[in-house]
Amino acid sequence: MIEVYIDGASAGNPGPSGAGIYINYKTGKVEHHSTFLGELTNHEAEFEALIIALRLCREQNIKTVSFRTDSKLVDDAIEKKHVKNPLYVPYVKEALELIDHHFDLFFLKWIPSRQNQQADRLARQAIIKGRK
């Protein structure tokens, strides 16, 4: 099963932010995506990384996937299909729509930060690129 590692990062809260996405196809093929997001909070960047990764999978017609995140907030919000903070409601709504309408099989798993270093590095690279 294809594994997608996602991470969002902010230099400040809010501050310049980036999304990092590392896709492991389990065939030897991997993809690295690093996207500057502008001024966001860290939690907003985490949700943006999820949305970008879901869209990438949709564009590539990936129907069965296992996502990994080090954000408890993102993991809990998607698992419970609910988030308390109104700022994050649109992110959760969009993510759930993408998941429900595109994927045959979708998993999201929380992992410790040390297991998400590739996506973290890509998110931080996006911040550096965006500042230039």
Secondary structure as GFF3:
##gff-version 3
##sequence-region A 1 132
A	DSSP	beta_strand	2	10	.	.	.	ID=ss1
A	DSSP	beta_strand	15	24	.	.	.	ID=ss2
A	DSSP	beta_strand	30	40	.	.	.	ID=ss3
A	DSSP	alpha_helix	42	59	.	.	.	ID=ss4
A	DSSP	beta_strand	64	69	.	.	.	ID=ss5
A	DSSP	alpha_helix	72	80	.	.	.	ID=ss6
A	DSSP	alpha_helix	89	102	.	.	.	ID=ss7
A	DSSP	beta_strand	105	110	.	.	.	ID=ss8
A	DSSP	three_ten_helix	113	115	.	.	.	ID=ss9
A	DSSP	alpha_helix	117	131	.	.	.	ID=ss10
###
